[in-house]
Each structure stands twice: as structure tokens, then as C-alpha cells.
Amino acid sequence: MSDKLKQIRDRIDVLDARLVELLSMRARLAQRIGKLKAGDVYRPEREAQVLRRALAANRGPLSDSALARLFTEIMSACRALEDAMTVAYLGPEGTFSQEAAVKHFGGLTVMRPCASIDEVFRQVETGATGYSVVPVENTTEGAVGRTLDLLLSTSAKICGEVMLPVRQCVMGKARGLRDVRIVYSHTQSLAQCQQWLARHLPHAERVPVVSNAEAARVAARRRNAAAIGSKTAAALYGLKMLARNVEDEPKNTTRFLVLARHDAAPSGKDKTSLIMSARNVPGAIHELLTPLAEHQVSMTKLESRPSRAGLWEYVFYVDVEGHQQDANVARALAEVERKASFLKNLGSYPAAVT
């Protein structure tokens, strides 16, 4: 070994020892905070502020995503010292919902897979878990209808969001793509990869199943079958990669919501989500949204959906920038409430740190 190489490694060893010392100091401070504060150990606004500050200080060579992952795991480890917490997600293991939950809460958080989105909601509503993670929309396929329907009736609040880049993989036990005769996946994933499937597996039957992880489990039983899902699912079910990044849109991203029995305090960069309906009079929708413009509240999402309360009646799902405690947002919401026939505030929460 050259002297130069040894010198660099010696410096790394010194830094590693210093990192361990600093991490231990941080963990002890986290324990002290846990003893001083009452209630939940997870404070979404505080963790968002920590991540933003770390990324603002980043000068490389680590990427922002790599640094965010490191800090998320540090906070996950410190949280585990204060108290155990459980997060529900749409299972089984190996789904993108699990990836989103781990991305947001870290790998040392206890995760509970659920068989349906309804059950994910139920876990947090009943207090069986402290938090739940549910998919709400995808850049390619749009809204997840069941999540929107359940948001209308749930007692849970939104306390966070996760943006997960979705990288779809084809996996199986076949020797290659030419041997694949049937493809299993969730309907959303099949739709996100339909152009790739038409080009590379035009004669393979496409079979929708309840999740991508279930697709991997089923495909593992057949030599001529493949599944579309995450690389995590391939590892869990012992499948080899037949193709990577097969999504039609390279920026394919799914947005997930974090649910709790409380929302979050202001973090400095927040969103507020609402459900509203307008009175059945001419110009009612315009009148309903006017207070947002008048109080300079930026709307980032507007989506309509049948209310199921009556024929041809709709509710509107709206996301705005800012926290409900912000003065301009509070004034706008007070006016909207006077004009709306129905208004439900789903909560304010930190915008996803990406």
C-alpha cells in the first residue's frame, strides 16, 4: 500500500471516529428532548426543517437525495431511542408504498403491511398505528380514486407527503424476455408501462393483481411468467431482473400522503389540503376560488370527483401553498367556508423535501 493511500485512509478513520462521537451526542440530545416533550416522538415540521437545512448546506460530492437518506436514517435511529412507533402501508412487503414509508420515516421504524387502502386508513383512525402512508396520485395515471373517496369521510389528518420516483422493473424466473408469456402487476403499473410492453412483450398476457409485490409472488411460481414492480420485490421473492426502468415516462412519480390523528405545525414551507363543494348556482365555482386569489394563496391542485351524495354532484380536492395558521391562508379559508356548501380541511403539513 502506498504512503499516499495510507494517509487518506488514516484521515477517513479519524473522521469515522468523529462521526460516531457526534452521532452519539445527537442521540443523547434526542433522548433528552423525548423526556421533555409530551406526546408523539415524530414531529413532521421539525424533521422537514432538519432535512431542508442539511440540503441547503450541501456542497457535494454527495447528492441531495443521498444526503437526505442519510439524515432520514439518523432521525429514524434517534426516534427509536425515544419510543417505538408503527406505520401502516399498503402491502405486502415489496410494494412502492413500503418504499415511500421507508423513504419518509427511515428503516428503523416499525412497518405494518395492510391488505387494502381501506385497512391502511382504518389502522390510523382506530389508533392501531400512529401513522399511515397511502398513495394519492401518479404523474402518469393520475389520482388514486379509492384514496380520494376515503379522504372525504376519514377522521384522520394529513401530516406529511412523500414524492417517490417510480422505477418499474420486469422480473421473473424466465431465461429472458423472449420466454415470458404472461405479465402480472398492479393496474397502475401496467398502465405506466403499456408502451414498453407493446414494444417488448406484445404477445404476453397482462394480468392485474392487487399489488406489485403480489405480482412478484405469483410470478415466482411460473417459469414463463414475469412481474412488474420494484427491485425490492425482486430481491424478496428471489427473481432476477429481466429489464429495468420500463416506465413509459422517465419522470414517473407517485405522491403519497402521511396520515395521523393530527396534522403538523408550520415548518416554513407547507401545504394545506381541502375538500369543498359549491352551491348549485351560476358562477359558484369561480366565486368559491376567488378568495384564494384575493389573498394571494397559490393553488397547486384542483380536481373534481363525484360526491356520491347525489346525481351529478361533485366535490373538489384542492391543495394550496401555505399553512392554515398563515394569516393570508386563514383569511382565505374563512371566506371560502362562508361561500362553500361543504368544506373539509384535511390538514396542513410540510411540503415534501425532494
N, C-alpha and C positions, 0 to 999 in steps of 0.2 A: 504494500500500500504506500502510495506516495505521501510525502510530508504534507503537501497541499490538501489532499483528500482527508488526511487525519485531522488537520487543523479545522476544516469545515465541519467534520463530524463531531469533533470536540465542542465546537460552538453550539451545534444543534443539541448535544447532550445537556449543556448548561441551560439553554433555552427551555428544553423539555422539563428540567427540574424546576425552573422558574414558573413554567406554566402550571405544573402540578401544585406548587405553592399558592399561586394566585387563584386557581380554581378552588382550592380548599378554603381559602379566605372568603371567596364569593359564597361558597356553600354555607359556611358558618354564618355569614350575614343573612343569607336567605332563611336559615333556621331561626335567627333572632326575629326577623320580620314575621315569620309564621307564628311565633309566640305572642307578638304584639298585636297582630290584627286578628279580628274575628271573622268567621265565615269562610268563603271559598279561597283556596290557595291559588287558583287561577284567576288572574286579573288581565283580561284581554287588552285593555287600553295600555296597561303598563308594559306588557310583553311586546306590543306593537311599537311602542316608543323605543324600547331597547333595540329592536331589530332595525328601525329606521336610523337610529343614532350610529349603530355599527356600520351600516351600509354607507352612510354619509361620510364616515371616516375611512372607508376602504380605498386604498390606492393600489391594490393589486399586489402580487400577481393572482391571488385567489379571486375567483369570480364572485359577484354578488350572491348568486344562488348557493355557491359552496359555503360562503361565509354565513349566510342566513341559516343554512342547515346546521352548521356548527353551533351557532348561538341558540338555535331551537333545541338542540340536544342538551346543551348546557343548562338551559332553563328547565327542560324536562327532568334532568337529573336533580336539580335543586328543588323542584316541586315535589319530587318523590320523597325527599327528606322531610318535607313539611307534613304531607298527608297523601294517602293513596287516592287517586281519582280515576273514574272509569268513563270511557267514551264509547257510545254506541255508533255503529256504522252499518251500511248495507253490505251484508256478507254474501257468501262465506269468505274465508281468507283468500287473498289474491285479487280482490276487486280494486278498481280505481278509487272507490270510496275509502277503502282501507289506506291506500297511498295518500289520499288527501288528509285523512285523520292523522297519519304519522307525520306528514309534512307540517301540519299545523301544531300538533301537540308534542311531537317527539316520540322516539321509540321506547322510552321508559314509562310511558303512560299505559295503563291497562286498557285494552281494546275489547269491545264486546260485539261480535258479529250478529246481525239480525237477518231474518229471512225475507223481510219486506220493508219498504219505506214506511208503511203504517206502523210497524213494530219499532222502527228507529224513533219515530215521533213519540210513541207510547212510552218508551224507556225513559225519556227525559220528562215527559208530562207527569208520570207517576213517581218520579224521583228514584227510579231503579238505577239510573245513571245520572251523573251530574251534567253530562253534555252529550249531544248527538251531532253527527255530521251527515248532511243529506245533499244529493245533487239537485241543482235547481235549473241550470241551463247549460247549453253547449253551443260553441260558436258555429258549429256546422249544422246541428239538428234542432237548435232552439230550445224551448222550455221543456222541463220535465213536468208533465201535466199533473201527475199524482202529488208531487211536492207542492205545487201551487194550490191544488184543492185542499190539502191538509193545512196549509198555512192559513187558509180562510177560517178554519174552525179551531185551530190549536190554541192552547193556553200558553205555549212556550214562546219565548222571545228569541230574536236573532242577536247573538253577541259577537259574531265574527263571520268572516268569509275566507274562502281559500280558492285561489286560482291554480288549477292543476293542468299543465300541458299534457295532453293525452297522446302517448306514443303507442300505437297499436302494433302488435306483433302477431305473426302467424306461427303457431307451434303445433307439434304433433309427434307421432312416432313413425311417420312415413319416412322413406328414404329421401324424398324430395317432393316439391310441389306437384310434379307430374303424376305422383301416386295418390294425390288427395282427391277423393270422390264426394266428400261431404264436409261442410264447414259449420261449426257451432259458434254462436256468440250471442250476446245481448242484442236486442233490436237496434239500439242506438249505435253500437259498434258496427254492426252490419251496414247500417246506413252511412256511417262515417267512412267506410271503406268500399263502397259499392263500385266506384270507378276502377279501383285497383283489382277488385275481384273479377270485374268484367274483362279486364285485360289479361290477368294471370291465371284465373281459375274459372273460365267462362262456363264450363260444364259441371262444376261442382254444385251439389245441392246446398242451399243455405237454410240452416235450421235455427230459429231463435230459441234461446233458453233464458232462464231468469237472471243470470249474471255471467260475466266473463269467466269467473272462477269455476262456476258450474260447467261452463263450456269446456274448460281445460280438463275437468274431472271426467266428463263424458268422453272427450276425445282420447284420453289416456287408455281407454278400453279397446280402441279400434285402430288397426294399422293404416287404414285408408281414410282416417278422419283427421281433421285439424280444428283448432280453435283460434279465435281472435281474442286477444286480451293483453294483459301487461306481462312484462318479463318476470315479475314476481310470481305470477300464476304459473309460468313455465317451470320455474325452479321448484315451486311447491309440489307440482304434480309430475315431476320428472320428465318433462317434454323438451325436445330440442327445438331450437329456433329454425324455422324454415324461411322466414322473411321478417325484416324489421322495418319499422316506420312506414306502415302500409296505409296510414290515414290519407284521405284524398287532399285534405287541407293541411299544409305543413304547420300552420299556427293553431291547429285544433286544440281548443282549451275548454275544460269543463269548470264551471263555477259551482262551488259547494257553499252551503250555509252552515254555520255552527249554531246550534240551538241550546238554550238553557232556560231555567226558570227566571232569569233576569237578563237584562241587556247590559251594555257597557257604559262606563263613564267616558267623557270626552278624552280623546287621545291627541287631538290636534289635526287629524286628517280622517274624517269619519263619513259614514253614510247613514241614512235613515230610510227604512223601507216601509211602505204604506200599502194598504188595500182600500180602495174607495169606489163609490158608485155615484153617478149623477142623477139628479131628478129628471124625469121624462118630460123635458120642455126644450124648445129650440135653443141652441147655443149653450146648453147646460155644461157640456164637457169643456168648452172654451172658458166659461165662467169659473169652472172648478179649478182649472190650472192657472188662471190669471194671477192669483196671489203669489204663486211661486216666482213668476217673472217680476212682479212688482217689488218683491222683497229680495230680489237678486239671489234666488235659490236655484242652483243649476240642477236640472232633471237629467239623470243618466239612463233611466229606463222607463218606458211606458208600454204596458202590454195588457190587452183585454182578454177576458175569458168568461164564458157563460157562468152566471152566478148560481144556476140550478135552483134559484128561488122562484123563477117564473119564466115563461116562454119569451125568448128574445131579450132577456135582461142580462146585463153584463156588469162585471166588476173590473176595475183597473188596478194593475200592480205597478206601483211607482217607486223608483229609487231616486233619492235626491242626495246631493252632496251636503255635508254638514251634520252636526249633532242636534237633536231636538232641544238641547239646552242652549244652543247658539241663539242669540237674540233674534236674528233675522229669520231663522228657521222656525222658532217658536211663534213669531208673529204670523208667518205664512200659514203654519198649520192651524192656528186658531181661526183664521179666515176660511181656510178650506173646510174645517169642521162645520162652520156655520152654513156653508153653501152645499155641502155633500148630503145625500140621503143616507149614506153609510160611510164611516171612516174607521179603519183599524190601523193602529200604529204597531208595526211588528217589532220595532226596536231600533236603536241607534248602536253603531258598532264601528270599530276601526276598519278602514278600507284595507284590502289585502296588501301585504307588503310583498312586492314582486321583484 
